[in-house]
Each structure stands twice: as structure tokens, then as C-alpha cells.
Amino acid sequence: MALIALAADKGSPGVTTAAVALSAVWPRRVLLAETDPAGGDLLYRSAAAHGGSLDPNTGMLSIAATARRGLVPDQLWDHTQPLSGGLDVLVGIGSAEQAAGLTGLWPTLGQSFAQLGDSPHAPADVIADCGRISGDTAAVELFPHAQLVLLVSRTTPEALARVRDRAGHLTQRLHGGPRGAAGITTPLIGVVLVTDPGGSAKLVHQVNDMLVAGQTGARVVGTLAEDPAGADQLAGRRRGRLDKSLLIRSARKISADLYQQFGAAWSTPAAGAGR
């Protein structure tokens, strides 16, 4: 099973919405982990399964003390909470100031996330919402343990230029230099475009050409519908058939495509295990 890390270069392209949507339709058991060092959003936008608020002290904050003594992957479940709808979540820290408590622990967390799929009791994939990243963002230390790093981007010219450059920087950092997609090793770097579903095929082709020309080693793995109404339904702010929303339908296609391509490999021990 796998660790899949989602991140963005700049702005607010919808990383949390993408992470929740993909987790909601993931074909196997999944743990959604809020690992944004700047602070998580689910505490403020989502309800717990019991109908009340999520507990801010159960999640990344509580796991920090455990991880300093060593972390067995199954211990992750001791710090999770179910969202309304049943999705298990590891709630993020409340603010960037609290990230100091996780200093030095990110590789340990990454290893545990990657090894959770080998648990004899409750195996699961982990989808990590890493928020916005830069060269010195601590969450990047999770990436060497991931099977897949997904960069979420909108489709304005400046956003696409930034995601190209960020993909190139990650390839340099994780793999030692530029290369073609065929030569890449894990983690694979993918791009998820948040856009109007109509006419997205031509855009995907153009962005892939740009990524190849930049020797980024990345490629577009899918498009997520820009669907404010669906995002509000996902967060519990609006009623409606969430499963019929453009957001969830597009997330389901991305997850199905990823499993068609990589599912067999993810059924073996994670590449990051033991690093």
C-alpha cells in the first residue's frame, strides 16, 4: 500500500479539498493525514462523526509525543478521528507556531505512513495534505517515503509556470537531477489540474508538453473539477447529492486511473519503508 502526498506551490488551489475528495472515493481503506506545517483546515471546516467538532488535541499534536519515543505504524490509529461520513483523519496542527513540536519527526512520520499498509491489523493507504510547499518546508521530508507526490495547480499561466518549476525542483531534490518520466523512480511526481471539466483534454496535453520540455519528470495524472458547490457539500456547508457532484465524479476518475496504473505496485511493501 502507499503514501500519496498532495501539495501546492503557491496560493490556494484547493489541496485540502482535493485530498478529502480523493480520500472519500479511494478504493481501499485510507487514512487522511493533515501534514501542513502552516496548520490544518479540517478542524474549522468539517464535523466529526458524532456531529460535533473535531478535537484539536487528537492528531498531529498528540502523535508528536508518541513519535519521539518511536512510532509503530498501528499507533497512528490511536490519534485519528472519524469525520462525518466515516473518513478517518489525522487532524493537523492548529497553527504554524505549533509546528516546532514536530521538528525532527517528519521522516519518522513519513516512514510510518508508508509502512501502515503492511500492518497486520488495520492496513491502509495514507493520503497526506501537505499544503503549500517551498524549499525549506518541513513536510517535504515526507516525500522520500511516498510512492506518489501530487502537485495541485490551477490553470492560469502563472500557476502552470510555478508548478513546472516546482516539479523540476522536486525532481532535483528527490532524484538528483532532471530526467524524463520514463526514467523516474519513486516517488513519481504527478500534477492534478483544477479546472473546468469542459475541454480539459487539450489543456492536459499542452501542460504535459510543457512538463516534458522542462525535463521535470512529472506528468498530469488527472483533472479535478472546479466545483464550488461540490466543495461546499464535501465540507458539510451545503446539502445535495455529493456523489453526483462534478468534484466527486472527477476525483473518482483520478483515483481509478491511479489504481489502474499503480495499484499492483502499491500492493507490495512501500518503497519508503526502512529508509
C-alpha positions as CSV (number, residue, x, y, z in Angstrom):
1,M,0.0,0.0,0.0
2,A,1.1,3.6,-0.4
3,L,1.7,7.1,0.9
4,I,0.4,9.7,-1.5
5,A,1.4,13.3,-0.7
6,L,-0.6,16.3,-2.1
7,A,0.9,19.8,-2.1
8,A,0.8,23.1,-4.0
9,D,3.4,25.6,-4.9
10,K,1.6,28.9,-4.0
11,G,-1.8,30.3,-3.5
12,S,-4.9,28.3,-2.7
13,P,-5.6,25.8,-5.5
14,G,-7.6,23.5,-3.3
15,V,-5.1,21.0,-1.8
16,T,-7.3,20.2,1.2
17,T,-10.4,19.8,-1.0
18,A,-8.5,17.6,-3.4
19,A,-7.1,15.4,-0.5
20,V,-10.6,15.0,1.1
21,A,-12.3,14.3,-2.2
22,L,-9.7,11.6,-3.3
23,S,-9.8,10.1,0.2
24,A,-13.6,9.9,0.1
25,V,-13.6,7.8,-3.1
26,W,-10.3,5.9,-2.6
27,P,-10.9,2.2,-3.5
28,R,-9.1,0.8,-0.4
29,R,-9.1,1.8,3.3
30,V,-7.4,5.1,3.6
31,L,-6.2,7.5,6.3
32,L,-6.3,11.2,5.5
33,A,-3.4,13.0,7.3
34,E,-3.2,16.8,7.6
35,T,0.5,17.4,7.5
36,D,0.6,21.1,6.5
37,P,3.2,22.8,8.8
38,A,1.2,26.0,8.4
39,G,-1.8,24.4,10.1
40,G,-4.7,22.3,9.0
41,D,-8.2,23.3,7.8
42,L,-10.4,20.4,8.7
43,L,-10.8,21.4,12.3
44,Y,-12.6,24.6,11.0
45,R,-14.5,23.2,8.1
46,S,-15.6,19.7,8.9
47,A,-17.7,18.0,11.5
48,A,-16.8,14.8,13.5
49,A,-18.8,11.7,13.1
50,H,-20.6,12.4,16.3
51,G,-21.9,15.6,14.9
52,G,-19.7,17.9,17.0
53,S,-16.4,19.5,16.4
54,L,-13.1,17.6,15.9
55,D,-10.8,17.5,18.8
56,P,-7.8,19.8,18.1
57,N,-5.6,17.9,20.6
58,T,-6.0,14.5,18.9
59,G,-4.0,14.2,15.8
60,M,-0.6,15.6,14.8
61,L,-0.3,17.3,18.2
62,S,-0.8,14.2,20.2
63,I,1.3,12.0,17.9
64,A,4.3,14.2,18.4
65,A,5.0,12.9,21.9
66,T,4.5,9.3,20.8
67,A,6.8,9.6,17.8
68,R,9.7,10.9,19.9
69,R,9.8,7.5,21.6
70,G,9.5,5.7,18.3
71,L,6.4,5.1,16.2
72,V,4.8,1.8,15.2
73,P,2.5,2.3,12.2
74,D,-0.5,0.9,14.0
75,Q,-0.2,3.6,16.6
76,L,-1.3,6.1,14.0
77,W,-4.9,4.9,14.5
78,D,-4.7,5.9,18.2
79,H,-4.6,9.5,17.1
80,T,-7.2,9.6,14.4
81,Q,-10.8,10.8,14.4
82,P,-13.7,9.9,12.1
83,L,-15.2,12.7,10.1
84,S,-18.9,12.9,9.4
85,G,-19.3,10.2,6.7
86,G,-16.7,7.9,8.3
87,L,-13.4,9.0,6.8
88,D,-10.6,8.6,9.3
89,V,-8.5,11.7,9.6
90,L,-5.3,12.6,11.5
91,V,-6.1,16.2,12.4
92,G,-3.4,18.8,11.6
93,I,-1.8,21.3,13.9
94,G,-3.7,24.5,14.5
95,S,-1.0,27.0,13.5
96,A,2.5,27.3,12.2
97,E,3.8,28.1,15.7
98,Q,2.8,24.5,16.8
99,A,5.0,23.0,14.0
100,A,8.0,23.4,16.3
101,G,6.8,20.4,18.2
102,L,7.2,18.2,15.1
103,T,10.8,19.3,14.4
104,G,12.9,16.3,13.5
105,L,9.9,13.9,13.4
106,W,8.8,14.3,9.7
107,P,11.0,11.4,8.5
108,T,9.6,9.2,11.3
109,L,6.1,10.1,10.3
110,G,6.8,9.5,6.6
111,Q,8.2,6.1,7.3
112,S,5.2,5.2,9.5
113,F,2.7,6.4,6.9
114,A,4.5,4.3,4.2
115,Q,4.5,1.2,6.4
116,L,0.9,1.4,7.5
117,G,-0.1,-0.7,4.5
118,D,1.9,-3.6,6.0
119,S,0.0,-3.5,9.3
120,P,-1.3,-7.0,10.2
121,H,-4.3,-5.4,12.0
122,A,-5.5,-2.3,10.1
123,P,-3.6,-1.8,6.8
124,A,-4.4,1.4,4.9
125,D,-3.1,3.8,2.3
126,V,-2.3,7.3,3.5
127,I,-3.2,10.5,1.7
128,A,-1.2,13.4,3.2
129,D,-2.3,17.0,2.7
130,C,1.0,18.9,2.9
131,G,-0.4,22.3,2.0
132,R,1.8,24.8,0.3
133,I,5.5,23.9,0.0
134,S,8.7,25.6,-0.6
135,G,12.3,24.5,-0.5
136,D,12.6,24.6,3.3
137,T,9.1,23.3,4.2
138,A,9.3,20.5,6.7
139,A,6.6,18.4,5.1
140,V,8.9,17.8,2.1
141,E,10.7,15.4,4.4
142,L,7.7,13.1,3.9
143,F,8.3,12.9,0.2
144,P,11.1,10.3,0.0
145,H,8.8,7.8,1.7
146,A,5.9,8.4,-0.7
147,Q,5.0,6.4,-3.8
148,L,3.4,9.5,-5.4
149,V,3.7,13.2,-4.9
150,L,0.8,15.1,-6.5
151,L,1.1,18.9,-7.1
152,V,-2.3,20.5,-7.2
153,S,-2.5,23.5,-9.5
154,R,-5.0,25.8,-11.2
155,T,-4.6,26.6,-14.8
156,T,-3.6,30.2,-15.0
157,P,-0.3,30.8,-16.9
158,E,1.5,31.8,-13.8
159,A,0.2,28.8,-11.8
160,L,1.3,26.4,-14.6
161,A,4.7,28.0,-14.8
162,R,5.1,27.7,-11.0
163,V,4.0,24.0,-10.9
164,R,6.5,23.3,-13.7
165,D,9.3,24.9,-11.8
166,R,8.3,23.2,-8.5
167,A,8.2,19.8,-10.2
168,G,11.7,20.4,-11.5
169,H,13.0,21.4,-8.1
170,L,11.4,18.3,-6.5
171,T,12.9,16.1,-9.2
172,Q,16.3,17.6,-8.5
173,R,15.9,17.1,-4.7
174,L,14.4,13.6,-4.8
175,H,16.1,12.1,-7.8
176,G,19.3,14.0,-8.2
177,G,18.6,15.8,-11.5
178,P,16.3,16.3,-14.4
179,R,15.1,13.3,-16.4
180,G,12.2,12.0,-18.5
181,A,9.2,10.5,-17.0
182,A,10.2,7.0,-18.2
183,G,13.4,7.1,-16.1
184,I,11.8,8.3,-12.8
185,T,11.8,6.3,-9.7
186,T,9.5,6.6,-6.7
187,P,8.2,9.0,-5.7
188,L,6.6,9.7,-9.0
189,I,5.7,13.4,-9.3
190,G,2.3,14.0,-10.7
191,V,0.2,17.1,-11.4
192,V,-3.5,17.5,-10.7
193,L,-5.1,20.4,-12.6
194,V,-8.1,22.1,-11.0
195,T,-10.2,23.3,-13.9
196,D,-13.5,23.5,-15.8
197,P,-14.1,19.9,-16.9
198,G,-15.1,21.0,-20.4
199,G,-12.2,20.9,-22.9
200,S,-9.6,19.7,-20.4
201,A,-8.1,17.1,-22.7
202,K,-6.4,19.7,-24.9
203,L,-5.1,21.5,-21.8
204,V,-3.7,18.3,-20.3
205,H,-1.8,17.7,-23.5
206,Q,-0.3,21.2,-23.5
207,V,0.7,21.0,-19.8
208,N,2.3,17.6,-20.4
209,D,4.3,19.0,-23.3
210,M,5.5,21.8,-21.0
211,L,6.5,19.4,-18.3
212,V,8.4,17.3,-20.7
213,A,10.2,20.3,-22.3
214,G,11.2,21.4,-18.8
215,Q,12.7,17.9,-18.0
216,T,10.6,17.8,-14.8
217,G,10.0,14.1,-14.8
218,A,6.4,14.9,-13.9
219,R,3.1,14.4,-15.8
220,V,-0.5,15.3,-15.4
221,V,-2.4,12.4,-13.7
222,G,-5.8,14.0,-14.0
223,T,-8.1,17.0,-13.7
224,L,-10.3,17.8,-10.7
225,A,-13.4,19.8,-11.4
226,E,-13.5,23.3,-10.2
227,D,-16.8,22.9,-8.4
228,P,-17.5,25.3,-5.5
229,A,-20.9,23.8,-4.8
230,G,-19.4,20.3,-4.6
231,A,-16.6,21.6,-2.3
232,D,-19.3,23.1,0.0
233,Q,-21.1,19.8,0.0
234,L,-17.9,18.0,0.8
235,A,-17.3,20.3,3.8
236,G,-20.9,19.9,5.0
237,R,-21.8,23.5,4.3
238,R,-24.4,22.7,1.6
239,R,-26.9,19.9,1.1
240,G,-27.1,17.8,-2.0
241,R,-26.1,14.6,-3.6
242,L,-22.4,14.7,-3.1
243,D,-21.8,11.6,-5.1
244,K,-23.4,13.3,-8.2
245,S,-21.2,16.4,-7.9
246,L,-18.6,17.2,-10.6
247,L,-16.0,17.3,-7.9
248,I,-16.6,13.7,-6.6
249,R,-17.0,12.3,-10.1
250,S,-13.7,13.8,-11.2
251,A,-12.0,12.6,-8.0
252,R,-13.3,9.1,-8.6
253,K,-11.8,9.1,-12.1
254,I,-8.4,10.2,-10.9
255,S,-8.4,7.6,-8.2
256,A,-9.5,4.9,-10.6
257,D,-6.8,5.9,-13.1
258,L,-4.1,5.9,-10.5
259,Y,-5.1,2.4,-9.3
260,Q,-5.2,1.1,-12.8
261,Q,-1.7,2.2,-13.4
262,F,-0.1,1.7,-10.0
263,G,-2.3,-0.5,-7.9
264,A,-0.4,-3.7,-8.4
265,A,2.9,-2.0,-7.3
266,W,1.2,-0.5,-4.3
267,S,0.2,-4.0,-3.1
268,T,3.8,-4.7,-2.3
269,P,5.7,-3.1,0.6
270,A,6.1,0.6,0.3
271,A,9.3,1.8,-1.3
272,G,9.9,4.2,1.6
273,A,9.8,1.5,4.2
274,G,13.0,1.0,6.1
275,R,14.6,4.2,4.9
